[in-house]
Amino acid sequence: MKNICLDTDRYRDLCDGVPAVIACLERATEIAVPFVVVAELRAGFAVGTKGRSNEQVLQQFLRKPGVNILWPTTATFHCYASVYRHLRFQGTPIPTNDLWIAALTIEHSLALLTRDAHFQHLPQISIIALK
């Protein structure tokens, strides 16, 4: 299985025990979690009722071998600008956090595990389709 970039929605599916997501991640060589996904998760924990336990589960996940947080670099900034331009000219903007996810996915040549359909506007991203 390819190296995977994990989106927020599929992390939640993993925590909910969705079999297809679990199977996909178990086959992955590397699981990359963009910094913005970690931020989105922690924002949800901050307003939820199970923040402490959700944070513990996230910490355990992030410590697993092969799981890494993706941080932006100078190359990411250029990729972000390119993706932004492409989507703007195409007339298919996506949320800012998802621009970061797209830029990191492209920069690192990862397959994206997501349910968000708007990533399909970016042909340079390989999206993992699950049943």
N, C-alpha and C positions, 0 to 999 in steps of 0.2 A: 504494500500500500504506500502511496505517496506520503510525503510530509504534509501535514494538515495545518491550516490556520483555522482556529476555532472561534466562531462568532458567539455573541452573548446568548442568542436564542437556543443554540445547540448545546451550550454549557448547561443551560437550565433543563434542556431535554435529558442531558446526561444525569443530572441530579434527580430528575423525575424517573429515571430508570428506563428510558425509551430504548428498547432492545436494539434497534437498527443503529442508533447513535453509539451505544456501548460497543457493539460489534465493530463498527467503523473505527472507533478510537483505539480499540484493542489491536487492530491490524496496522495502525500507523507506526511508522518509524520514529517520527518526531511530531509533537503537538505544540504548535506555536500559539500563544495567547497574546494578541495585541494589547499594549498598555491600556488602550481605550476600553477594551472589553473588561479588563480588571477594574477600571474606574467605573464603568456602567454597573457592574455587579456590586461594587462597594456602595455606590449611590443607592441602589435598591436595598441593600442590607441596612443602610442608614435610616431608611424610612419604614422598613418592615418590622415585623414582630419577632423575627428569629435571627436578628443581625449577628449575634455572637456565634451561634451554631453554624450559620451560613458561612461566616468568615473562617471558622475552623475547618469546614469542609473544603473551602477554596484553598486554604493554606496547605492542606494535605494533598490536594490535587496538584498544586504548583510545585510541590517538593518531589513529585514522582519522577523517576528517570525518564528522560526524553521529553519532558514538559518544560517549556521555556517561555518567558515573557519577551515579547518583541518590543523594542524601544526604537523610536525614530532616530535617524541619522541624517546627515546632509543629503544623502541619496534619497531618503524617504521624502524630504521636502520637495525635491525636484519631481519625484514620482507623483506626489500629491498634487502638485501644480499641473502636471500633465493630465492626470485623471480628471481634475476639476475642469480644465479647458475642454477636454473631450466631451464630458457630460454636458457642459454648458452649451457648446456648439451643437450638440445632438438634441438639446432641449429635454434632457432627462436627469435633472439634478437629483442627488441623494442626500440624506442627512450628513452633516459634517463628521460625526463620529464614524460613519460608514465610509467616508472618504479616507480617513486614516486607515481603517481596516483594509480597504481596497489597495491603498498605496503600499502598505506593508506586505500584503499578499503578493502583489505583483513584484515588488522589489526582491523578495526572497523566493520567488518562483514556487509558491505553495498552492495547494488545492484548498479551496474555501469550503468549510462545512457550515452552512447557513440555511435558514428558511426564507431569508429576505429575497424576494424576487427582483428587487431593483438592481442587485449585483449582475443580473443577466444583461444589463445595458453595457457591460464591460466585457467585450469578447476576449480580452487578454487574461481574464480570470477563469480558471477551471473550477467549476462549482460541483461539489459532490452531491449527487441526487440520491436521496434515500427514499425508500418506500414506506 
